[in-house]
Amino acid sequence: MSTFQHIKGTFDILPDAYTIGDTRIAASHEWHHVETVLREVMTRHNLEEIRTPMLEPTELVARGVGEHTDIVSKEMFAFERRGTRYVLRPEITAPVTRAFLEHHLEQRGGVQKLFYIGPCFRAEQPQKGRYRQFHQFGVEIIGASDPRTDAETIATMIAVYQAFGLTGARLRINTLGEPEHRAAFRDALVDYLTPYRDELSETSQRRLDTNPLRILDTKVEHERALLRDAPTLLDHVDAEALAHYDAVKQLLSSLGIAFEEDPMLVRGLDYYSHTAFELEHDALGAQSALAGGGRYDGLAPALGHDGPLPACGFAAGMERLFLALDAIDYDYPAPETPRVFFAALGKEAEAWVFKTVHDLRAQGIHAAHDLKGRSLKAQMREANRQDAPYTVIIGGNELADGSAQVKTMATGEQTAVSFEDLADYLSTPPAA
Ligand code: AMP
């Protein structure tokens, strides 16, 4: 054991799955599988991958996510170095928008349909499904205000979970209208709640002054009761926003995507307008959100872009996806094993095996051997652990003959194969 341990709220991804508390941390090959399926779903939805740095200017996140959000006010891993302020990105929408504007991606023509997968950092209180370093995948469709964009974003998100056979996720949607509708609603909400100020929790009292819409997220029962008679956002949006919302709902229905309308859904981030949505799954427990997103036409102007830039996206948690897959006992494909394991008897055989294993690898064959110089018995134990379908034992006789006995582990059958023919013989797995 070393003196050091992983930082609380982070975790290592190891070759084998393991548990922290009662949470299963998937094995690296399982992560790889999930990422492969994600990329496949994204690609068939005609999205292209974008990768942005983990480090961004703090100001980008402050402006892009909003000063009064929890993320910016208390959850950023931010630091200053020689006069420059850096943040470990807490989300990837603002970075993608920065990259879009910086590299003038609109010049590629058409609508930019982008996806990402990567780590994010938030100084939250770690708990099941909530980490300080976690991973998000998501989609950003930039350059289109058509309601089909919103529906396509949601359909892509749903397709991801369908690709894993996950059912039972609940989609909630709402419209936030334009910023001025939200401002009018905010005022109406503050007017409604102010007489009850003393009954509100400390958090909600603070939010009443800084970010009143966040009060709608409250889990406090008497506050929820109070909110039942509060004005709703839907009462404050105009006919155009309602038409956009109706179109999105119709498009979702045309794809057979079920949704619940939730007038209390506002999302924590400031830059949203029109469509907002969240996908939840009961199997996740307290952290029930699989993914969320919406339209964020206001983000680019907030980052200094001249004029609006219509855009819509979603962000989803990888760890939450793994939790949901655990709940359905998802059947991950087995990891790739070596095609062949070579055991060596004696120094001369070891040298031959070393060279042969590397020659085979150069020819594209996944080949394994032992690096410890152990007994034949220990080498065979290792061959078993690595689960190679073929094993070969090389000793003085084989070297003298120029031929090896290749053992098919499933049947115990042995075949004499000359050294020249080994690569050819090993290039196919044993017949099932
Ligand atoms: P947000 O950017 O807050 O809308 O988060 C998008 C998604 O990321 C959520 O629906 C979660 O699935 C996931 N997520 C957010 N914060 C965390 C966290 N601290 N740990 C793990 N997953 C998270």
Residues whose N, C-alpha, C, O or C-beta is under 5 A from the ligand:
A	BS01	AMP	E91 R122 E124 G129 R130 Y131 F134 A289 L290 A291 G292 A315 A316 G317 E319 R320
